[in-house]
Amino acid sequence: MGKLANVLALLPVLLAAALSAPPARAEGVVFLVRHAEKSLEIEGDAAPLLKAGVDRARTLARMLAGAGIAELITTDALRSRQTGAPFAERTGLQPQVMTRNDQVALAGRLREKPDGKDRLIIGHVRNIPRILEALGVPGGGQVTLNPDVDYDHLFVVQTYPGRPASMVRLRFEATNRE
């Protein structure tokens, strides 16, 4: 009974120590957005942004310009590159152009071997859930976006060594001010 009493006496101290331990340090942040509003008059990857999409891309650039992002990743679709262009202009970053599948593969590599860099990835309605899943976001593969209206979602994902990623899903409105 004496040993049990000693263990029970130490339990509050051990619990307090565990709860006050610093959280695991994030190994990089991925800011993930869908391209902005596109023209429906042109099909495929050649569809450009609408005026509303250009405004949203500028808003995104203003929001994230001071976030310490080290890499900008777009797809080869014109709308993805145009969404990233204002951010590239503000930060001086050269966009890295990848296929949709390569974006997913990059996310998987970042989960397995994080490098501490913060990134902005401009994806598409169908590959965003795959990117979230590859980053290790619990339930990330089940995230849904309405292809007709959901251009205003910003996913902020923090990756941690040996732990699931954490995600915050935000929404942002486009403004036409420069």
Secondary structure by P-SEA (a helix, b strand, c coil): caaaaaaaaaaaaaaaaaaacccccccbbbbcccccccccccccccccccaaaaaaaaaaaaacccccccbbbbcccaaaaaaaaaaaaaccbbbbbbcaaaaaaaaaaaaaccccbbbbbbccccaaaaaaaaacccccccccccccccccbbbbbbbbccbbbbbbbbbbbbbccc
